[in-house]
Amino acid sequence: MTRRHAVRGVFAAATIALGALASTPLMGQTPTTNTNGFVVGRTADGQPDFQGTWLFFDTIPFEAPGGTRLRKRPGDTVAGENDAARRAAPETPNPFYGEAAQRGKKSNQKAMVVDPPDGHVPVKTAAVDANDRLTDFFYDSYANIPSGTRCITRGIPGSMFGSAIDNAIQIVQGPEYFSVVHEFLHETRVIPLNGRPHLPQTIRLWTGDSRGHWEGNTLVIDTTNYNNKGSVTNHGGTGYLQGIRQSEALHVVERFTLVSHDTLNYQVTVDDPNVYERPWTVSRTLQRDDTYRMFEYACHEGNFRFMTITLGGGRLRDRGATTDAVASESRKAAEDAARQK
């Protein structure tokens, strides 16, 4: 099974459309200096130059250990209580999904969530209950399956929280636009910087509608106009929060700040009053590695007939098939799909 494939036209298209511009200042323009004495380079049109490939493989848990919120189903544990034991346990990285274990950088940061100060997402009980219901009926409809599992999107800012694999972005800048190419799940964000307003409220998108502006050396991206189908917590590291649906009230503000040639700080605040008790903030650091090769993550809805196998297994279960029988039929379906590739 091959997980990665050759890079395809998305990178070339983004580069051609936006243009990779030189990082030297314009004639007469003085480079901006950060408080630590680092001089921030400029693109040819005067933007702080963030272009390059940035990685976020690290050991930071999403939430701090020791949470008190429980899942409802028997056997579920307190959020984060097993994190330390799991990180300390010896692990043999899966050859396809062990990239984070191999590349992960040690960090003393207790959690990606830095606000609230206890490191826990202030999610509403009703949102957890609603997600539990979808999980309980996972096999009944494609609509009950999270968008990340369906290979649609891991969401914004979910794509920046990291996963077991492909924790890389490529930044490409051009006049009036800032582009972020995500290795996982094969998404490219093209963010206008020219002051245009957000789309009309009647237009709703999986990853919202983003608009950016500069505040000194910090790029601020404001995103609204989300639909209510996606999720900002769309990866396994979020534990019981995985797949909790966003609402149309979701408002996200991201901040990218270059603090050295090889260090890019990322901070994002999530505000969705229908899902969370209050806004919450994630902060993390990205490291430049222009030797890292980004590949297309060839995942699309229905890949390897995932939906057919999953929903078909549910129908077998409805007819009283045993767990072993459902697993056997699913394996056969997967093998048939692989042979047809």
Stockholm file with secondary structure:
# STOCKHOLM 1.0

chainA/1-341         MTRRHAVRGVFAAATIALGALASTPLMGQTPTTNTNGFVVGRTADGQPDFQGTWLFFDTIPFEAPGGTRLRKRPGDTVAGENDAARRAAPETPNPFYGEAAQRGKKSNQKAMVVDPPDGHVPVKTAAVDANDRLTDFFYDSYANIPSGTRCITRGIPGSMFGSAIDNAIQIVQGPEYFSVVHEFLHETRVIPLNGRPHLPQTIRLWTGDSRGHWEGNTLVIDTTNYNNKGSVTNHGGTGYLQGIRQSEALHVVERFTLVSHDTLNYQVTVDDPNVYERPWTVSRTLQRDDTYRMFEYACHEGNFRFMTITLGGGRLRDRGATTDAVASESRKAAEDAARQK
#=GR chainA/1-341 SS CCCEECCCHHHHHHHHHHCCCCCSCCTTCCCEECTTSCEECBCTTSCBCCCEEEECCBCCCSSCSCCCCCCSSTTCCCTTTTHHHHHHSCCCCCTTTCHHHHHCBCCCCSCSEEESTTSCCCBCHHHHHHHHHHHHTTTTCGGGSCTTTTTSCCCTTGGGSCCSSCCEEEEEEETTEEEEEETTTTEEEEEECSCCCCCCTTCCBTTCEEEEEEETTEEEEEEECBCSSCCSCCSGGGGGGTTCCCCTTCEEEEEEEEEETTEEEEEEEEECTTTBSSCEEEEEEEEECTTCCCCEECCCTTGGGHHHHHHHHHHHHHTTCCHHHHHHHHHHHHHHHHHTC
#=GC SS_cons         CCCEECCCHHHHHHHHHHCCCCCSCCTTCCCEECTTSCEECBCTTSCBCCCEEEECCBCCCSSCSCCCCCCSSTTCCCTTTTHHHHHHSCCCCCTTTCHHHHHCBCCCCSCSEEESTTSCCCBCHHHHHHHHHHHHTTTTCGGGSCTTTTTSCCCTTGGGSCCSSCCEEEEEEETTEEEEEETTTTEEEEEECSCCCCCCTTCCBTTCEEEEEEETTEEEEEEECBCSSCCSCCSGGGGGGTTCCCCTTCEEEEEEEEEETTEEEEEEEEECTTTBSSCEEEEEEEEECTTCCCCEECCCTTGGGHHHHHHHHHHHHHTTCCHHHHHHHHHHHHHHHHHTC
//
